[in-house]
Amino acid sequence: MTYVATGITAVFVAVGYAWPFLPLVVYPFDRRRGMWVAAYCGAAGFLAGYVVFRYSDHAVGTFFQASVFTSAARIVGELTGAGERLRRRRAKPDARE
C-alpha cells in the first residue's frame, strides 16, 4: 500500500510541475483550441492550486497556481491576436520550393 501511495504522490507532483507550461505549448497554431486548453488549464489550476493542494507539504499547489497566470497570458495573447503573424507565416508555403 505504501508503494501505491508513493506512486500516486509522484504522479501528482510530476503533473503539477508540468501543468504551468501546458497552456503555452498545446495547440500553438490553432487559436480556438488553444483558447479552450488555456481556459481548462486555468480552471483546473485554480481548483487544484487554491483549493485542493493549498496546504500541501510539496510545492504542487504553487505550480498549479502558476498555471492560472500562464493560462491568462495565453488567453490575452489569443484575444489580442499576438500569434497571428506567426500562424500566417507558418501557413504560407515556402517560396523556395
N, CA, C and O atoms as a printed pandas DataFrame, in Angstrom:
     atom_number atom_name residue_name chain_id  residue_number  x_coord  y_coord  z_coord
0              1         N          MET        A               1    0.818   -1.191    0.000
1              2        CA          MET        A               1    0.000    0.000    0.000
2              3         C          MET        A               1    0.866    1.261    0.000
3              4         O          MET        A               1    0.483    2.284   -0.568
4              5         N          THR        A               2    2.025    1.182    0.635
5              6        CA          THR        A               2    2.925    2.324    0.661
6              7         C          THR        A               2    3.425    2.651   -0.741
7              8         O          THR        A               2    3.583    3.824   -1.081
8              9         N          TYR        A               3    3.675    1.630   -1.557
9             10        CA          TYR        A               3    4.145    1.857   -2.919
10            11         C          TYR        A               3    3.074    2.537   -3.775
11            12         O          TYR        A               3    3.383    3.388   -4.609
12            13         N          VAL        A               4    1.833    2.158   -3.561
13            14        CA          VAL        A               4    0.743    2.777   -4.319
14            15         C          VAL        A               4    0.612    4.253   -3.944
15            16         O          VAL        A               4    0.475    5.106   -4.821
16            17         N          ALA        A               5    0.653    4.553   -2.670
17            18        CA          ALA        A               5    0.548    5.943   -2.216
18            19         C          ALA        A               5    1.737    6.769   -2.708
19            20         O          ALA        A               5    1.576    7.924   -3.102
20            21         N          THR        A               6    2.914    6.178   -2.683
21            22        CA          THR        A               6    4.097    6.878   -3.179
22            23         C          THR        A               6    3.997    7.114   -4.679
23            24         O          THR        A               6    4.365    8.183   -5.165
24            25         N          GLY        A               7    3.510    6.139   -5.404
25            26        CA          GLY        A               7    3.343    6.284   -6.854
26            27         C          GLY        A               7    2.323    7.351   -7.216
27            28         O          GLY        A               7    2.551    8.143   -8.131
28            29         N          ILE        A               8    1.210    7.379   -6.515
29            30        CA          ILE        A               8    0.190    8.398   -6.774
30            31         C          ILE        A               8    0.729    9.785   -6.442
31            32         O          ILE        A               8    0.485   10.738   -7.181
32            33         N          THR        A               9    1.450    9.902   -5.353
33            34        CA          THR        A               9    2.048   11.184   -4.993
34            35         C          THR        A               9    3.049   11.637   -6.047
35            36         O          THR        A               9    3.087   12.816   -6.399
36            37         N          ALA        A              10    3.855   10.717   -6.549
37            38        CA          ALA        A              10    4.832   11.062   -7.580
38            39         C          ALA        A              10    4.145   11.529   -8.859
39            40         O          ALA        A              10    4.617   12.460   -9.510
40            41         N          VAL        A              11    3.041   10.894   -9.221
41            42        CA          VAL        A              11    2.299   11.311  -10.413
42            43         C          VAL        A              11    1.736   12.709  -10.231
43            44         O          VAL        A              11    1.828   13.535  -11.139
44            45         N          PHE        A              12    1.151   12.989   -9.066
45            46        CA          PHE        A              12    0.610   14.320   -8.809
46            47         C          PHE        A              12    1.710   15.385   -8.827
47            48         O          PHE        A              12    1.500   16.480   -9.349
48            49         N          VAL        A              13    2.846   15.084   -8.278
49            50        CA          VAL        A              13    3.949   16.041   -8.269
50            51         C          VAL        A              13    4.446   16.278   -9.689
51            52         O          VAL        A              13    4.705   17.421  -10.066
52            53         N          ALA        A              14    4.584   15.221  -10.483
53            54        CA          ALA        A              14    5.046   15.368  -11.863
54            55         C          ALA        A              14    4.051   16.185  -12.694
55            56         O          ALA        A              14    4.454   17.049  -13.473
56            57         N          VAL        A              15    2.766   15.915  -12.529
57            58        CA          VAL        A              15    1.748   16.679  -13.261
58            59         C          VAL        A              15    1.757   18.129  -12.801
59            60         O          VAL        A              15    1.609   19.041  -13.614
60            61         N          GLY        A              16    1.928   18.343  -11.519
61            62        CA          GLY        A              16    1.959   19.710  -11.000
62            63         C          GLY        A              16    3.128   20.507  -11.543
63            64         O          GLY        A              16    2.991   21.704  -11.797
64            65         N          TYR        A              17    4.270   19.874  -11.726
65            66        CA          TYR        A              17    5.439   20.576  -12.250
66            67         C          TYR        A              17    5.295   20.880  -13.740
67            68         O          TYR        A              17    5.824   21.889  -14.206
68            69         N          ALA        A              18    4.602   20.046  -14.490
69            70        CA          ALA        A              18    4.446   20.254  -15.930
70            71         C          ALA        A              18    3.225   21.109  -16.271
71            72         O          ALA        A              18    3.156   21.665  -17.367
72            73         N          TRP        A              19    2.274   21.222  -15.367
73            74        CA          TRP        A              19    0.999   21.868  -15.662
74            75         C          TRP        A              19    1.119   23.344  -16.076
75            76         O          TRP        A              19    0.387   23.745  -16.980
76            77         N          PRO        A              20    1.979   24.174  -15.490
77            78        CA          PRO        A              20    2.011   25.586  -15.904
78            79         C          PRO        A              20    2.425   25.806  -17.352
79            80         O          PRO        A              20    2.060   26.823  -17.943
80            81         N          PHE        A              21    3.169   24.890  -17.933
81            82        CA          PHE        A              21    3.652   25.064  -19.292
82            83         C          PHE        A              21    2.683   24.523  -20.335
83            84         O          PHE        A              21    2.847   24.787  -21.526
84            85         N          LEU        A              22    1.691   23.781  -19.907
85            86        CA          LEU        A              22    0.742   23.172  -20.826
86            87         C          LEU        A              22   -0.029   24.188  -21.659
87            88         O          LEU        A              22   -0.145   23.985  -22.868
88            89         N          PRO        A              23   -0.565   25.269  -21.092
89            90        CA          PRO        A              23   -1.302   26.217  -21.942
90            91         C          PRO        A              23   -0.436   26.912  -22.984
91            92         O          PRO        A              23   -0.954   27.406  -23.985
92            93         N          LEU        A              24    0.857   26.956  -22.766
93            94        CA          LEU        A              24    1.730   27.656  -23.696
94            95         C          LEU        A              24    2.185   26.793  -24.865
95            96         O          LEU        A              24    2.546   27.328  -25.913
96            97         N          VAL        A              25    2.177   25.480  -24.712
97            98        CA          VAL        A              25    2.723   24.612  -25.756
98            99         C          VAL        A              25    1.683   23.776  -26.491
99           100         O          VAL        A              25    1.988   23.234  -27.554
100          101         N          VAL        A              26    0.483   23.651  -25.972
101          102        CA          VAL        A              26   -0.532   22.822  -26.620
102          103         C          VAL        A              26   -1.272   23.655  -27.661
103          104         O          VAL        A              26   -1.708   24.769  -27.373
104          105         N          TYR        A              27   -1.412   23.124  -28.853
105          106        CA          TYR        A              27   -2.082   23.775  -29.987
106          107         C          TYR        A              27   -1.561   25.188  -30.233
107          108         O          TYR        A              27   -2.334   26.142  -30.147
108          109         N          PRO        A              28   -0.286   25.349  -30.533
109          110        CA          PRO        A              28    0.229   26.711  -30.742
110          111         C          PRO        A              28   -0.279   27.368  -32.024
111          112         O          PRO        A              28   -0.241   28.593  -32.138
112          113         N          PHE        A              29   -0.752   26.578  -32.990
113          114        CA          PHE        A              29   -1.178   27.149  -34.262
114          115         C          PHE        A              29   -2.675   27.038  -34.493
115          116         O          PHE        A              29   -3.141   27.221  -35.618
116          117         N          ASP        A              30   -3.432   26.744  -33.452
117          118        CA          ASP        A              30   -4.886   26.699  -33.554
118          119         C          ASP        A              30   -5.460   27.608  -32.478
119          120         O          ASP        A              30   -5.395   27.299  -31.288
120          121         N          ARG        A              31   -6.012   28.710  -32.901
121          122        CA          ARG        A              31   -6.447   29.740  -31.955
122          123         C          ARG        A              31   -7.593   29.257  -31.059
123          124         O          ARG        A              31   -7.557   29.459  -29.845
124          125         N          ARG        A              32   -8.604   28.622  -31.651
125          126        CA          ARG        A              32   -9.777   28.210  -30.890
126          127         C          ARG        A              32   -9.422   27.117  -29.879
127          128         O          ARG        A              32   -9.798   27.207  -28.711
128          129         N          ARG        A              33   -8.720   26.118  -30.313
129          130        CA          ARG        A              33   -8.343   25.037  -29.391
130          131         C          ARG        A              33   -7.372   25.514  -28.324
131          132         O          ARG        A              33   -7.429   25.064  -27.179
132          133         N          GLY        A              34   -6.488   26.418  -28.695
133          134        CA          GLY        A              34   -5.567   26.980  -27.713
134          135         C          GLY        A              34   -6.287   27.747  -26.622
135          136         O          GLY        A              34   -5.889   27.709  -25.458
136          137         N          MET        A              35   -7.360   28.449  -27.004
137          138        CA          MET        A              35   -8.163   29.166  -26.005
138          139         C          MET        A              35   -8.841   28.187  -25.055
139          140         O          MET        A              35   -8.883   28.419  -23.847
140          141         N          TRP        A              36   -9.371   27.097  -25.598
141          142        CA          TRP        A              36  -10.039   26.109  -24.742
142          143         C          TRP        A              36   -9.054   25.419  -23.808
143          144         O          TRP        A              36   -9.371   25.169  -22.645
144          145         N          VAL        A              37   -7.884   25.116  -24.299
145          146        CA          VAL        A              37   -6.861   24.494  -23.440
146          147         C          VAL        A              37   -6.448   25.449  -22.330
147          148         O          VAL        A              37   -6.282   25.034  -21.183
148          149         N          ALA        A              38   -6.282   26.726  -22.663
149          150        CA          ALA        A              38   -5.906   27.709  -21.647
150          151         C          ALA        A              38   -7.013   27.882  -20.620
151          152         O          ALA        A              38   -6.735   28.015  -19.428
152          153         N          ALA        A              39   -8.269   27.882  -21.068
153          154        CA          ALA        A              39   -9.384   28.012  -20.121
154          155         C          ALA        A              39   -9.470   26.795  -19.203
155          156         O          ALA        A              39   -9.685   26.935  -17.999
156          157         N          TYR        A              40   -9.302   25.608  -19.771
157          158        CA          TYR        A              40   -9.349   24.389  -18.965
158          159         C          TYR        A              40   -8.187   24.336  -17.974
159          160         O          TYR        A              40   -8.391   24.028  -16.800
160          161         N          CYS        A              41   -6.987   24.629  -18.431
161          162        CA          CYS        A              41   -5.823   24.588  -17.549
162          163         C          CYS        A              41   -5.914   25.654  -16.460
163          164         O          CYS        A              41   -5.510   25.417  -15.321
164          165         N          GLY        A              42   -6.435   26.808  -16.802
165          166        CA          GLY        A              42   -6.606   27.855  -15.799
166          167         C          GLY        A              42   -7.624   27.469  -14.740
167          168         O          GLY        A              42   -7.398   27.686  -13.549
168          169         N          ALA        A              43   -8.761   26.890  -15.174
169          170        CA          ALA        A              43   -9.785   26.475  -14.209
170          171         C          ALA        A              43   -9.290   25.324  -13.336
171          172         O          ALA        A              43   -9.481   25.334  -12.120
172          173         N          ALA        A              44   -8.656   24.339  -13.956
173          174        CA          ALA        A              44   -8.135   23.211  -13.176
174          175         C          ALA        A              44   -6.996   23.655  -12.268
175          176         O          ALA        A              44   -6.878   23.174  -11.141
176          177         N          GLY        A              45   -6.167   24.556  -12.744
177          178        CA          GLY        A              45   -5.078   25.079  -11.912
178          179         C          GLY        A              45   -5.602   25.874  -10.734
179          180         O          GLY        A              45   -5.064   25.786   -9.631
180          181         N          PHE        A              46   -6.650   26.650  -10.963
181          182        CA          PHE        A              46   -7.249   27.397   -9.863
182          183         C          PHE        A              46   -7.842   26.444   -8.827
183          184         O          PHE        A              46   -7.633   26.620   -7.626
184          185         N          LEU        A              47   -8.575   25.444   -9.289
185          186        CA          LEU        A              47   -9.190   24.485   -8.372
186          187         C          LEU        A              47   -8.130   23.697   -7.607
187          188         O          LEU        A              47   -8.230   23.539   -6.390
188          189         N          ALA        A              48   -7.125   23.209   -8.309
189          190        CA          ALA        A              48   -6.102   22.401   -7.646
190          191         C          ALA        A              48   -5.168   23.254   -6.797
191          192         O          ALA        A              48   -4.797   22.849   -5.695
192          193         N          GLY        A              49   -4.790   24.408   -7.282
193          194        CA          GLY        A              49   -3.805   25.220   -6.576
194          195         C          GLY        A              49   -4.348   25.955   -5.377
195          196         O          GLY        A              49   -3.682   26.072   -4.349
196          197         N          TYR        A              50   -5.569   26.452   -5.514
197          198        CA          TYR        A              50   -6.121   27.267   -4.438
198          199         C          TYR        A              50   -7.073   26.511   -3.522
199          200         O          TYR        A              50   -7.444   27.025   -2.467
200          201         N          VAL        A              51   -7.482   25.286   -3.906
201          202        CA          VAL        A              51   -8.428   24.535   -3.083
202          203         C          VAL        A              51   -7.826   23.212   -2.613
203          204         O          VAL        A              51   -7.752   22.962   -1.410
204          205         N          VAL        A              52   -7.400   22.368   -3.541
205          206        CA          VAL        A              52   -7.008   21.001   -3.200
206          207         C          VAL        A              52   -5.632   20.952   -2.543
207          208         O          VAL        A              52   -5.489   20.406   -1.449
208          209         N          PHE        A              53   -4.622   21.515   -3.198
209          210        CA          PHE        A              53   -3.249   21.420   -2.703
210          211         C          PHE        A              53   -2.801   22.689   -1.983
211          212         O          PHE        A              53   -1.613   23.010   -1.993
212          213         N          ARG        A              54   -3.699   23.395   -1.377
213          214        CA          ARG        A              54   -3.353   24.671   -0.753
214          215         C          ARG        A              54   -2.355   24.503    0.389
215          216         O          ARG        A              54   -1.427   25.301    0.525
216          217         N          TYR        A              55   -2.535   23.495    1.189
217          218        CA          TYR        A              55   -1.668   23.294    2.350
218          219         C          TYR        A              55   -0.806   22.045    2.198
219          220         O          TYR        A              55   -0.520   21.370    3.187
220          221         N          SER        A              56   -0.393   21.732    0.983
221          222        CA          SER        A              56    0.425   20.554    0.727
222          223         C          SER        A              56    1.854   20.791    1.208
223          224         O          SER        A              56    2.350   21.918    1.204
224          225         N          ASP        A              57    2.501   19.707    1.622
225          226        CA          ASP        A              57    3.901   19.798    2.021
226          227         C          ASP        A              57    4.810   20.000    0.818
227          228         O          ASP        A              57    5.895   20.567    0.943
228          229         N          HIS        A              58    4.370   19.537   -0.344
229          230        CA          HIS        A              58    5.143   19.702   -1.566
230          231         C          HIS        A              58    4.726   21.017   -2.226
231          232         O          HIS        A              58    3.722   21.613   -1.835
232          233         N          ALA        A              59    5.460   21.457   -3.183
233          234        CA          ALA        A              59    5.174   22.719   -3.865
234          235         C          ALA        A              59    4.213   22.536   -5.044
235          236         O          ALA        A              59    4.229   23.326   -5.988
236          237         N          VAL        A              60    3.387   21.506   -4.987
237          238        CA          VAL        A              60    2.486   21.217   -6.102
238          239         C          VAL        A              60    1.475   22.339   -6.279
239          240         O          VAL        A              60    1.188   22.738   -7.408
240          241         N          GLY        A              61    0.934   22.851   -5.187
241          242        CA          GLY        A              61   -0.061   23.918   -5.272
242          243         C          GLY        A              61    0.482   25.159   -5.931
243          244         O          GLY        A              61   -0.243   25.835   -6.661
244          245         N          THR        A              62    1.727   25.474   -5.697
245          246        CA          THR        A              62    2.345   26.654   -6.297
246          247         C          THR        A              62    2.433   26.524   -7.805
247          248         O          THR        A              62    2.205   27.500   -8.520
248          249         N          PHE        A              63    2.756   25.344   -8.302
249          250        CA          PHE        A              63    2.846   25.160   -9.741
250          251         C          PHE        A              63    1.469   25.198  -10.392
251          252         O          PHE        A              63    1.322   25.711  -11.502
252          253         N          PHE        A              64    0.461   24.661   -9.713
253          254        CA          PHE        A              64   -0.892   24.783  -10.243
254          255         C          PHE        A              64   -1.339   26.237  -10.245
255          256         O          PHE        A              64   -2.032   26.666  -11.167
256          257         N          GLN        A              65   -0.957   26.997   -9.235
257          258        CA          GLN        A              65   -1.291   28.416   -9.206
258          259         C          GLN        A              65   -0.583   29.161  -10.334
259          260         O          GLN        A              65   -1.138   30.107  -10.894
260          261         N          ALA        A              66    0.611   28.754  -10.664
261          262        CA          ALA        A              66    1.336   29.384  -11.777
262          263         C          ALA        A              66    0.630   29.130  -13.100
263          264         O          ALA        A              66    0.717   29.953  -14.011
264          265         N          SER        A              67   -0.066   28.007  -13.221
265          266        CA          SER        A              67   -0.773   27.728  -14.468
266          267         C          SER        A              67   -1.928   28.694  -14.689
267          268         O          SER        A              67   -2.328   28.928  -15.830
268          269         N          VAL        A              68   -2.463   29.254  -13.621
269          270        CA          VAL        A              68   -3.512   30.265  -13.779
270          271         C          VAL        A              68   -2.942   31.480  -14.497
271          272         O          VAL        A              68   -3.608   32.049  -15.362
272          273         N          PHE        A              69   -1.734   31.884  -14.159
273          274        CA          PHE        A              69   -1.119   33.049  -14.787
274          275         C          PHE        A              69   -0.688   32.766  -16.228
275          276         O          PHE        A              69   -0.847   33.625  -17.095
276          277         N          THR        A              70   -0.145   31.571  -16.495
277          278        CA          THR        A              70    0.231   31.260  -17.874
278          279         C          THR        A              70   -1.009   31.088  -18.746
279          280         O          THR        A              70   -0.979   31.418  -19.932
280          281         N          SER        A              71   -2.096   30.576  -18.176
281          282        CA          SER        A              71   -3.343   30.472  -18.931
282          283         C          SER        A              71   -3.890   31.851  -19.253
283          284         O          SER        A              71   -4.371   32.092  -20.360
284          285         N          ALA        A              72   -3.817   32.748  -18.293
285          286        CA          ALA        A              72   -4.279   34.117  -18.544
286          287         C          ALA        A              72   -3.424   34.782  -19.614
287          288         O          ALA        A              72   -3.945   35.520  -20.450
288          289         N          ALA        A              73   -2.125   34.531  -19.600
289          290        CA          ALA        A              73   -1.245   35.093  -20.622
290          291         C          ALA        A              73   -1.595   34.541  -22.005
291          292         O          ALA        A              73   -1.595   35.286  -22.985
292          293         N          ARG        A              74   -1.890   33.253  -22.090
293          294        CA          ARG        A              74   -2.262   32.655  -23.381
294          295         C          ARG        A              74   -3.588   33.209  -23.876
295          296         O          ARG        A              74   -3.739   33.495  -25.064
296          297         N          ILE        A              75   -4.549   33.361  -22.972
297          298        CA          ILE        A              75   -5.853   33.891  -23.370
298          299         C          ILE        A              75   -5.718   35.335  -23.855
299          300         O          ILE        A              75   -6.304   35.704  -24.873
300          301         N          VAL        A              76   -4.959   36.143  -23.143
301          302        CA          VAL        A              76   -4.746   37.533  -23.568
302          303         C          VAL        A              76   -4.015   37.570  -24.908
303          304         O          VAL        A              76   -4.345   38.379  -25.775
304          305         N          GLY        A              77   -3.046   36.716  -25.074
305          306        CA          GLY        A              77   -2.325   36.654  -26.343
306          307         C          GLY        A              77   -3.213   36.245  -27.501
307          308         O          GLY        A              77   -3.086   36.776  -28.604
308          309         N          GLU        A              78   -4.114   35.303  -27.257
309          310        CA          GLU        A              78   -5.025   34.874  -28.313
310          311         C          GLU        A              78   -6.076   35.939  -28.618
311          312         O          GLU        A              78   -6.433   36.143  -29.779
312          313         N          LEU        A              79   -6.569   36.612  -27.595
313          314        CA          LEU        A              79   -7.583   37.641  -27.816
314          315         C          LEU        A              79   -7.017   38.862  -28.531
315          316         O          LEU        A              79   -7.723   39.500  -29.312
316          317         N          THR        A              80   -5.772   39.191  -28.279
317          318        CA          THR        A              80   -5.159   40.340  -28.949
318          319         C          THR        A              80   -4.606   39.985  -30.327
319          320         O          THR        A              80   -4.260   40.878  -31.100
320          321         N          GLY        A              81   -4.518   38.707  -30.641
321          322        CA          GLY        A              81   -4.017   38.293  -31.946
322          323         C          GLY        A              81   -2.509   38.331  -32.058
323          324         O          GLY        A              81   -1.979   38.523  -33.152
324          325         N          ALA        A              82   -1.817   38.154  -30.968
325          326        CA          ALA        A              82   -0.354   38.239  -30.970
326          327         C          ALA        A              82    0.298   37.122  -31.788
327          328         O          ALA        A              82    1.386   37.317  -32.330
328          329         N          GLY        A              83   -0.332   35.982  -31.885
329          330        CA          GLY        A              83    0.269   34.875  -32.617
330          331         C          GLY        A              83   -0.156   34.755  -34.063
331          332         O          GLY        A              83    0.258   33.818  -34.746
332          333         N          GLU        A              84   -0.968   35.672  -34.550
333          334        CA          GLU        A              84   -1.478   35.561  -35.914
334          335         C          GLU        A              84   -0.385   35.707  -36.975
335          336         O          GLU        A              84   -0.417   35.009  -37.989
336          337         N          ARG        A              85    0.558   36.584  -36.760
337          338        CA          ARG        A              85    1.639   36.762  -37.745
338          339         C          ARG        A              85    2.448   35.470  -37.874
339          340         O          ARG        A              85    2.794   35.058  -38.982
340          341         N          LEU        A              86    2.743   34.838  -36.751
341          342        CA          LEU        A              86    3.476   33.574  -36.782
342          343         C          LEU        A              86    2.650   32.482  -37.441
343          344         O          LEU        A              86    3.190   31.676  -38.199
344          345         N          ARG        A              87    1.358   32.440  -37.170
345          346        CA          ARG        A              87    0.495   31.426  -37.788
346          347         C          ARG        A              87    0.416   31.621  -39.299
347          348         O          ARG        A              87    0.462   30.648  -40.051
348          349         N          ARG        A              88    0.300   32.863  -39.746
349          350        CA          ARG        A              88    0.237   33.131  -41.190
350          351         C          ARG        A              88    1.552   32.774  -41.873
351          352         O          ARG        A              88    1.557   32.218  -42.971
352          353         N          ARG        A              89    2.655   33.092  -41.225
353          354        CA          ARG        A              89    3.956   32.767  -41.800
354          355         C          ARG        A              89    4.136   31.264  -41.924
355          356         O          ARG        A              89    4.703   30.779  -42.903
356          357         N          ARG        A              90    3.658   30.532  -40.939
357          358        CA          ARG        A              90    3.774   29.073  -40.982
358          359         C          ARG        A              90    2.838   28.469  -42.018
359          360         O          ARG        A              90    3.189   27.475  -42.653
360          361         N          ALA        A              91    1.665   29.042  -42.200
361          362        CA          ALA        A              91    0.698   28.514  -43.156
362          363         C          ALA        A              91    1.075   28.835  -44.600
363          364         O          ALA        A              91    0.673   28.116  -45.515
364          365         N          LYS        A              92    1.844   29.907  -44.817
365          366        CA          LYS        A              92    2.241   30.304  -46.156
366          367         C          LYS        A              92    3.268   29.312  -46.691
367          368         O          LYS        A              92    4.225   28.979  -45.992
368          369         N          PRO        A              93    3.082   28.839  -47.918
369          370        CA          PRO        A              93    4.088   27.920  -48.485
370          371         C          PRO        A              93    5.410   28.636  -48.715
371          372         O          PRO        A              93    5.458   29.832  -49.002
372          373         N          ASP        A              94    6.446   27.887  -48.582
373          374        CA          ASP        A              94    7.792   28.445  -48.744
374          375         C          ASP        A              94    8.035   28.800  -50.210
375          376         O          ASP        A              94    7.699   28.021  -51.101
376          377         N          ALA        A              95    8.608   29.950  -50.456
377          378        CA          ALA        A              95    8.831   30.428  -51.820
378          379         C          ALA        A              95    9.955   29.661  -52.518
379          380         O          ALA        A              95   10.030   29.677  -53.747
380          381         N          ARG        A              96   10.810   29.007  -51.781
381          382        CA          ARG        A              96   11.946   28.293  -52.380
382          383         C          ARG        A              96   11.549   26.972  -52.987
383          384         O          ARG        A              96   12.314   26.408  -53.769
384          385         N          GLU        A              97   10.384   26.459  -52.657
385          386        CA          GLU        A              97   10.005   25.127  -53.170
386          387         C          GLU        A              97    9.417   25.182  -54.535
387          388         O          GLU        A              97    9.053   24.147  -55.093
